[in-house]
Amino acid sequence: MSRPALAIMARAPIPGQVKTRLQPYLTPQQSADLYLAFLQDTLEMAVSARACDVFLAFTPIDEELLFQGLVPASVGLFAQCDGDLGQRMCRIFQQLHQEGHSPVLIVGTDIPTLQPRHLTGALERLRDNAVCLGPSRDGGYYLIGAHDVHPRLFQGVPWGTATVLQATLERAKAAGLQVALLDACSDIDTVEDLRGLRQELEQLRQTPGAWVPRRTELRLREMRL
């Protein structure tokens, strides 16, 4: 039987190039430090879940040495291809399927409170559905999973808008693909999102069995956010 795979899409945590919507509330360096905490927590959560073989798909390609110093030995590492977000995700699906993985899940690093249950829940839903999506509250999605490669899901989607999820669902319907949805989560992009993140971390601390992103929590405390 083929082994499920999870690909985490990540950018190099370079000041001025990540989490720019948090500025000027945060400095470019603070934004990069916070993003690095998000990335490391997402990696730790994914590895500890033991639900999939874990890969990190990084960009830009010339920052491979940086990422080699970040990922655990058990995590596969490869560069994202050129193109828009849809083209890059489609290529990740193709690459991991070619390596014998199915189903394949893709997540980003904008939700540091992502839980192992989101990964296992996606795998469970994919037993009876062709595609699984985790809706984000800004109109996009934080997770996409599928058994096979479906290029139509990534073509002509208005990336970065509030209609990404709806457009993807329409493309799945047109292709005859049955889709299952996970519970909604919030991306951390704005100052308001950061305030909500603090409350969510407090709730996780009080929830038995919940996974708490300790690096993110520490970084917020250090920044007094």
C-alpha positions in Angstrom: 0.0 0.0 0.0 1.2 3.5 -0.8 2.0 5.8 2.1 0.2 9.1 2.6 2.3 12.3 2.3 2.0 15.7 3.7 3.8 18.7 2.0 4.2 21.9 4.0 4.7 24.9 1.7 7.1 27.5 3.1 9.0 30.6 2.3 12.4 31.5 3.6 12.0 33.6 6.9 13.7 36.6 5.5 12.8 40.1 7.0 10.7 42.1 4.6 9.6 39.1 2.6 7.2 37.2 5.0 4.2 38.4 7.1 4.4 41.8 5.6 0.8 42.6 6.4 1.8 42.6 10.1 3.9 45.7 9.5 4.3 48.4 10.8 2.7 46.8 13.9 5.7 44.5 13.9 9.2 45.2 12.5 10.3 43.2 9.5 12.6 41.2 11.8 9.8 40.5 14.3 7.6 39.4 11.4 10.3 37.0 10.1 10.9 35.6 13.6 7.2 35.0 14.1 7.0 33.3 10.7 9.9 31.1 11.6 8.1 30.0 14.8 5.0 29.2 12.7 7.1 27.1 10.4 8.9 25.2 13.1 5.7 24.5 15.0 4.0 23.3 11.9 6.9 20.9 11.2 6.9 19.6 14.7 3.1 19.1 14.7 3.2 17.2 11.4 6.1 14.9 12.4 4.5 14.2 15.8 1.2 13.3 14.3 2.8 10.3 12.5 -0.1 10.3 10.0 2.0 10.9 6.9 5.5 11.0 5.4 6.3 14.7 5.8 7.9 17.0 3.2 8.9 20.6 3.2 8.4 22.4 -0.2 10.4 25.6 0.0 11.0 28.8 -1.9 13.2 30.5 -3.1 15.4 27.7 -4.5 18.7 29.4 -3.5 17.8 29.1 0.3 18.1 25.3 0.4 21.0 25.5 3.0 18.8 27.5 5.3 16.0 25.0 5.2 18.4 22.0 5.6 19.2 23.5 9.0 15.6 23.8 9.9 14.0 20.4 9.0 14.3 17.2 11.1 16.1 14.3 9.4 12.8 12.5 8.9 11.4 15.3 6.7 12.0 15.3 3.0 13.0 18.6 1.4 12.5 19.9 -2.1 12.1 23.3 -3.9 8.8 24.6 -5.2 8.6 25.1 -8.9 8.1 28.5 -10.6 4.6 29.8 -11.3 1.5 30.9 -9.4 0.3 29.2 -6.2 -1.9 26.8 -8.2 0.9 25.7 -10.5 3.2 25.1 -7.5 0.6 23.1 -5.6 -0.2 21.0 -8.7 3.5 20.3 -9.2 3.8 19.1 -5.5 0.9 16.7 -6.1 2.6 15.4 -9.2 6.0 15.0 -7.7 4.8 13.1 -4.6 2.4 10.9 -6.6 5.3 10.0 -8.9 7.3 9.0 -5.8 4.5 6.6 -4.9 2.5 8.6 -2.3 -1.3 8.6 -2.0 -3.2 10.4 -0.7 -1.2 13.6 -0.7 -2.1 16.6 1.6 -0.7 20.1 1.3 -0.8 22.8 4.0 0.9 26.2 4.5 2.4 27.8 7.5 -0.2 30.5 8.3 -2.0 28.4 10.9 0.4 27.6 13.8 -2.5 26.1 15.8 -3.2 23.4 13.2 -3.8 20.1 15.0 -3.0 16.5 14.3 -6.7 15.9 14.1 -6.9 18.1 11.0 -4.4 15.8 9.2 -6.0 12.5 10.4 -9.5 14.0 9.7 -8.4 14.7 6.1 -7.1 11.2 5.6 -10.4 9.7 7.0 -12.5 11.8 4.7 -10.4 10.8 1.7 -11.4 7.2 2.2 -14.8 8.1 0.7 -14.1 11.3 -1.2 -11.8 12.3 -4.1 -10.8 15.6 -2.5 -10.6 17.1 1.0 -10.4 20.9 1.7 -9.9 22.7 5.0 -11.7 26.1 4.6 -10.0 29.2 6.0 -12.2 32.0 7.3 -10.8 34.5 4.8 -12.4 32.5 1.9 -9.4 30.4 1.0 -8.3 27.0 2.3 -5.6 25.9 4.6 -5.4 22.3 3.5 -6.1 20.4 0.3 -5.8 16.6 -0.1 -6.5 14.2 -2.9 -5.7 10.6 -4.0 -4.8 11.7 -7.6 -3.5 14.7 -9.4 -6.4 17.0 -10.5 -4.9 20.0 -12.5 -8.3 21.5 -13.1 -8.6 22.3 -9.4 -5.7 24.8 -9.7 -6.4 26.4 -13.1 -8.0 29.9 -13.3 -8.4 30.3 -9.5 -8.2 33.9 -8.3 -5.5 33.2 -5.7 -5.2 35.7 -2.8 -8.9 36.6 -2.9 -12.0 35.7 -0.8 -13.3 33.4 -3.5 -10.6 30.8 -3.7 -12.5 28.1 -1.8 -15.7 28.7 -3.8 -13.8 28.7 -7.1 -12.1 25.4 -6.2 -15.4 23.8 -5.2 -16.9 24.9 -8.6 -14.0 23.3 -10.4 -14.3 20.1 -8.4 -18.0 19.9 -9.2 -17.4 20.5 -12.9 -14.8 17.7 -12.9 -17.2 15.3 -11.1 -15.0 15.1 -7.9 -16.7 14.5 -4.6 -15.3 17.0 -2.0 -15.3 16.7 1.9 -14.7 19.7 4.1 -12.9 20.0 7.4 -13.8 22.6 10.1 -12.8 26.2 9.3 -9.6 27.7 10.7 -8.2 31.3 10.7 -5.0 32.3 8.9 -2.7 34.6 10.8 -2.1 37.5 8.4 -3.2 40.7 10.2 -3.0 42.4 13.6 -6.5 41.3 14.3 -5.6 37.7 13.5 -2.7 38.0 16.0 -5.1 39.0 18.7 -7.3 36.1 17.9 -4.3 33.8 18.0 -3.6 34.7 21.6 -7.1 33.7 22.6 -6.9 30.5 20.6 -3.6 29.6 22.4 -5.3 30.1 25.8 -8.1 27.8 24.7 -5.7 25.1 23.5 -3.9 25.2 26.9 -7.2 24.4 28.5 -8.2 21.6 26.1 -7.1 18.1 27.1 -5.0 16.4 24.4 -4.6 19.6 22.3 -1.3 20.2 20.6 0.1 23.7 21.6 2.6 25.5 19.3 5.2 26.3 21.9 7.6 28.3 19.7 4.7 30.6 18.6 3.5 31.0 22.1 7.1 31.9 23.3 7.6 34.3 20.5 4.3 36.1 21.2 5.3 36.3 24.9 8.7 37.7 24.0 7.1 40.3 21.8 4.5 41.1 24.4 1.8 40.5 21.9 
